[in-house]
Amino acid sequence: MSPDVLVLILFLTVTIGCLLSGFPVAFGLGGAGVLVVGGLTLLAGFGVEIEGGNGWPVIEANSWRDLSPVAGDVYHFMAPSGQTLMAIPAFILMGVLLHRAGLAERLFAAVQALVSSLPGGMGGAVVVVGGLLAAATGVVGASVVTLTAIALPALMAHGYTSRHAAGIVTASGTLGQIIPPSIILILLADQVGAQFQAAQIAAGNYAPLAVTSGDLFRATLLPGLLVLTGFAALALVLGWNSKAPPSKPPASPPLAVLNGLAPPLGLIVLVLGSILAGITDTTSAASFGAMGGLILASRRPALIWCSLLFAALLFGWQALGAPAALKPVALVLYLGGLAAIGWSTVETFRSGVLQAALADLLRLSAMIFAIIIGAGLFALSFKAVGGYELMQQGFSLLTSASGASDPAQAAHLTLLYLLIIIFLLGFVLEFIEIIVVVLPLALPVVFSVPAEVLDPVWAGVLIALTLQTSFLTPPFGVALFYFRGAAPDHGSSLQLYAGVLPFIGVQLLVILLLWHFPALI
């Protein structure tokens, strides 16, 4: 075995040891890379250089310089110049504001009043609320925990078995991974776009197509709806087979149902619609969503409805255009929107919602960007010891051994292997580490062919769906741990595993459907 392979094994061993030690992932990833590269650089400084199979030293005395680009990468993430990742804190703020304001309870009550009288309708209501929470928050952990608290008792009271109730709640909570606006799609778009452009430039295409988060939002809309529809149909069937008795609709007046459904739906439509229609970019839409979440968190119906009207008129103005003579009207609408934001800030501050949401925002944003920085250090360290070249050679040998006869077939086979690896890694790693660390190893091979042969957006949708599936798969699916933490006394782990298996089948069916029919994106 060559010394460079031994160095790579040492690197991966130290990384796995750091991750299994219970040390925070962000510091474990970056720290492992710095430890290995720093140790080998120190040995090289004393004259102990390790030569690779090509005769060149694996690590030289000045290899610490290979880590210096991390500062530029961090600036790329944080620079206030419209970078895609700047949308993450804004979407997080929108989600935590709506979560802290009790949006899920109001949504569940409204949807329950509409569909719970149907046989199995309670399960369908939980899936629908999970999809709406996914579009409003995009945070899987919050969705699973919230649905467990508000929907699990209702499902049990309507005759669902422990197994079926656990499966419906857990699966519905994972919809935040695939239904836009999703944090995973923002991170994935940044990585897929960067790797596609780099691979195309290396192949001689100096004007490659740009892959944006808006592209992935549009592409995942139909697959997300397919998954949601499949989950809802399965929940209805499980409710029917469980002989869950139809419930009487809650005694909610139509106005209460309208107040529970229309504002969050209006915010979702305006945020997603502005991105899909090309009116705004993802970052601007996320900022608008955060302000909309602040207004909804005020819980003032008059304020909410007036603000929704202002926003709809302004977006209509932007999309359709209006005569210059009506510019004073637009100014009045803008001033009215600013006044609504100020009023909402005062109301949410008085109720304590704003303080709690800002604390959640700082904690979650710091965690995400710390992982990104740590994963960036890991990736640079991995590259410094020649890991990228070895892994890409491994992918190339694997596709050659599989009988790939041309570059297009090799690219598709590499994508298939990548999906399998992502599915397995999703048991033990968060999606951020997988996206930032794992994807750069295989995507250069996947994207070495023109976009007409293998669409990068199609590949990104398949990766997102695979990550969502792995988060639900026993025994290490992350969503399962969220459910067990929120309902530790609800049945056994085997019942939970059995409950989610039918929903995993739905997800795999959608992945196979998209693999064979790429036009569905």
Residue pairs with C-beta under 8 A, 6 or more apart in sequence:
2 52
2 53
3 50
3 51
3 52
3 53
3 58
4 50
4 52
4 53
4 58
4 385
4 386
4 390
5 53
5 390
7 36
7 40
7 50
7 58
7 59
7 385
7 386
8 385
8 386
8 387
8 390
10 36
11 32
11 33
11 36
11 381
11 382
11 385
11 387
14 32
14 35
14 36
15 28
15 29
15 32
15 33
15 378
17 32
18 28
18 29
18 31
18 32
19 25
19 28
19 29
19 428
19 429
21 28
23 31
24 370
25 371
25 374
25 429
25 430
25 433
26 367
26 370
26 371
26 373
26 374
26 375
27 370
27 374
28 374
29 371
29 374
29 375
29 377
29 378
29 433
29 437
30 373
30 374
30 375
30 376
30 377
30 378
31 374
32 378
32 381
33 67
33 377
33 378
33 379
33 380
33 381
33 382
34 67
34 377
34 381
36 381
36 385
37 59
37 63
37 64
37 66
37 67
37 381
37 384
37 385
38 64
40 50
40 58
40 59
40 63
40 385
41 59
41 60
41 61
41 62
41 63
41 64
43 49
43 50
43 59
44 50
44 57
44 59
44 60
44 61
44 63
45 61
49 57
49 58
49 59
49 60
50 57
50 58
50 59
51 57
51 58
52 58
52 386
58 385
58 386
59 384
59 385
63 384
66 380
66 381
66 383
66 384
67 377
67 380
67 381
67 384
69 380
70 373
70 376
70 377
70 380
73 373
73 376
74 373
74 376
76 83
77 83
77 85
77 369
77 372
77 373
78 86
78 369
80 86
82 281
82 283
83 283
84 186
84 189
84 190
84 212
84 213
84 282
84 283
85 186
85 187
85 190
85 372
86 283
86 286
87 181
87 186
87 213
87 282
87 283
87 285
87 286
88 183
88 186
88 187
88 286
88 365
88 368
89 361
89 365
90 283
90 286
90 287
90 289
90 290
91 138
91 181
91 183
91 186
91 286
91 289
91 290
92 139
92 183
92 360
92 361
92 364
92 365
92 368
93 290
93 293
93 357
93 358
93 361
94 136
94 137
94 271
94 286
94 289
94 290
94 292
94 293
95 136
95 137
95 138
95 139
95 142
95 293
96 137
96 139
96 142
96 356
96 357
96 360
96 361
96 364
97 290
97 293
97 294
97 296
97 297
97 348
97 353
97 354
97 357
98 136
98 137
98 264
98 293
98 296
98 297
99 137
99 139
99 142
99 146
99 357
99 360
100 297
100 353
100 356
100 357
100 360
101 293
101 296
101 297
101 298
101 299
101 348
101 353
102 299
103 133
103 136
103 264
103 296
104 129
104 133
104 146
104 147
104 150
105 150
106 259
106 260
107 129
107 132
107 133
107 260
107 261
107 264
108 125
108 126
108 129
108 150
108 151
108 154
109 250
109 252
109 256
109 260
110 252
110 256
110 257
110 258
110 260
110 261
111 125
111 128
111 129
111 132
111 261
112 122
112 125
112 154
112 249
112 250
113 249
113 250
113 252
113 257
114 125
114 249
114 257
115 121
115 124
115 125
115 128
116 122
116 125
116 158
116 246
116 247
116 249
116 250
117 246
117 247
117 248
117 249
118 124
118 236
118 246
119 236
119 239
119 240
119 244
119 246
120 235
120 236
120 237
120 238
120 239
120 240
120 242
120 244
121 236
121 239
121 246
121 247
122 154
122 155
122 158
122 160
122 239
122 244
122 247
123 155
123 160
123 164
123 168
123 232
123 235
123 236
123 238
123 239
123 244
124 232
124 235
124 236
124 239
125 151
126 147
126 151
126 154
126 155
126 168
126 169
126 172
126 235
127 168
127 171
127 172
127 175
127 228
127 231
127 232
127 235
128 228
128 232
129 147
129 151
129 172
130 143
130 147
130 171
130 172
130 173
130 175
130 228
130 231
131 172
131 175
131 179
131 224
131 228
132 264
132 265
132 268
133 142
133 143
133 146
133 147
133 173
133 175
133 176
134 143
134 175
134 176
134 177
134 178
134 179
134 182
134 224
135 179
135 180
135 181
135 268
135 272
136 264
136 267
136 268
136 293
137 143
137 176
138 176
138 180
138 181
138 182
138 183
138 184
139 176
139 183
139 364
140 173
140 174
140 176
140 177
140 471
140 478
140 479
140 482
141 478
141 482
143 172
143 173
143 174
143 175
143 176
144 169
144 170
144 173
144 174
144 479
144 482
144 483
144 486
145 173
145 482
145 485
145 486
146 173
147 169
147 172
147 173
148 169
148 173
148 482
148 483
148 486
148 487
149 486
151 168
151 169
151 172
152 165
152 166
152 169
152 487
152 490
155 164
155 165
155 168
155 169
156 162
156 165
158 239
158 244
158 245
158 247
159 239
159 242
159 243
159 244
159 245
160 168
160 238
160 239
160 242
160 244
161 242
162 490
162 491
162 495
162 499
163 491
163 495
163 496
163 498
163 499
164 238
164 239
164 242
164 499
165 490
165 499
166 483
166 487
166 490
166 491
166 495
166 496
166 499
166 500
167 238
167 496
167 498
167 499
167 500
167 501
167 502
167 503
168 231
168 235
168 238
168 499
168 503
169 483
170 472
170 479
170 480
170 482
170 483
170 496
170 499
170 500
170 503
171 231
171 472
171 479
171 500
171 503
172 231
173 479
173 482
173 483
174 468
174 471
174 472
174 479
175 224
175 227
175 228
175 231
175 468
176 182
177 184
177 431
177 464
177 467
177 468
177 471
178 184
178 185
178 220
178 223
178 224
178 227
178 464
178 465
178 468
179 220
179 224
179 228
180 216
180 217
180 220
180 221
180 224
180 272
180 275
181 217
181 271
181 272
181 275
181 282
181 285
181 286
181 289
182 220
182 464
183 368
184 431
184 435
184 464
184 467
185 213
185 216
185 217
185 220
185 460
185 464
186 213
186 282
187 372
187 431
187 432
187 435
187 436
188 216
188 435
188 460
188 463
188 464
189 211
189 212
189 213
189 215
189 216
189 460
190 213
191 435
191 436
191 439
191 440
191 443
192 211
192 216
192 439
192 443
192 456
192 457
192 459
192 460
192 463
193 210
193 211
193 212
193 456
195 439
195 440
195 443
195 444
195 447
196 208
196 209
196 211
196 443
196 447
196 451
196 456
197 208
197 210
197 211
198 444
199 443
199 444
199 446
199 447
199 448
200 208
200 447
200 450
200 451
201 208
202 444
202 448
203 448
203 449
205 450
208 451
209 451
209 456
211 456
211 457
211 460
212 281
212 282
213 275
213 282
214 275
214 276
214 278
214 281
214 282
215 457
216 457
216 460
216 461
216 464
217 272
217 275
217 276
217 282
218 276
219 457
219 458
219 460
219 461
219 521
220 461
220 464
220 521
221 276
222 520
222 521
223 461
223 465
223 510
223 514
223 520
223 521
226 510
226 513
226 520
227 465
227 468
227 506
227 507
227 510
230 506
230 507
230 509
230 510
231 503
231 506
234 502
234 503
234 506
238 502
252 260
259 301
259 304
262 308
263 296
263 304
263 305
263 308
264 296
266 308
266 311
266 312
267 289
267 292
267 293
267 296
267 308
270 288
270 292
270 311
270 312
270 315
271 285
271 286
271 288
271 289
271 292
272 285
273 279
273 315
274 280
274 284
274 285
274 288
274 315
275 281
275 282
275 285
277 319
279 315
279 318
279 319
280 288
288 311
291 341
292 307
292 311
294 341
294 344
294 345
294 348
294 354
295 303
295 304
295 307
295 340
295 341
295 344
296 304
297 344
297 348
297 353
297 354
297 357
298 304
298 343
298 344
298 347
298 348
299 347
299 351
300 343
300 344
300 347
303 340
303 343
303 344
303 347
306 336
306 340
307 337
307 340
307 344
310 333
310 336
310 337
310 340
311 337
313 333
314 330
314 333
314 334
314 337
317 330
317 333
322 329
322 330
345 354
348 354
348 357
349 355
368 432
371 430
371 432
371 433
371 436
372 432
372 436
375 432
375 433
375 436
375 437
376 436
378 437
379 436
379 437
379 440
382 388
382 437
387 441
388 440
388 441
391 441
391 442
392 441
392 442
392 444
392 445
395 414
395 417
395 441
395 442
395 445
396 410
396 445
398 413
398 414
398 417
399 409
399 410
399 413
399 414
399 417
399 445
400 410
402 413
404 410
404 413
407 448
407 449
407 453
408 449
408 453
408 454
410 445
411 445
411 446
411 447
411 448
411 449
411 453
411 454
412 454
414 442
414 445
414 446
415 442
415 446
415 454
415 459
415 462
417 442
418 438
418 439
418 442
418 443
418 446
418 463
419 462
419 463
419 466
419 511
421 438
421 442
422 434
422 438
422 463
422 466
422 467
422 470
423 466
423 469
423 470
423 473
424 470
425 434
425 438
425 470
426 434
426 466
426 467
426 469
426 470
426 471
426 473
426 477
426 478
427 470
427 473
427 475
427 476
427 477
428 476
430 478
431 467
431 471
434 467
439 463
443 459
446 454
446 459
447 454
447 456
447 459
455 518
455 521
457 521
458 514
458 518
458 521
461 514
461 521
462 511
462 514
462 515
465 507
465 510
465 511
465 514
466 511
468 507
469 504
469 507
469 508
469 511
470 477
471 477
471 478
471 479
472 479
472 480
472 500
472 503
472 504
472 507
473 500
473 504
474 480
474 493
474 496
474 497
474 500
474 501
475 493
475 497
477 500
480 493
480 496
480 497
480 500
483 490
483 496
484 493
484 496
490 496
513 520
514 520
514 521
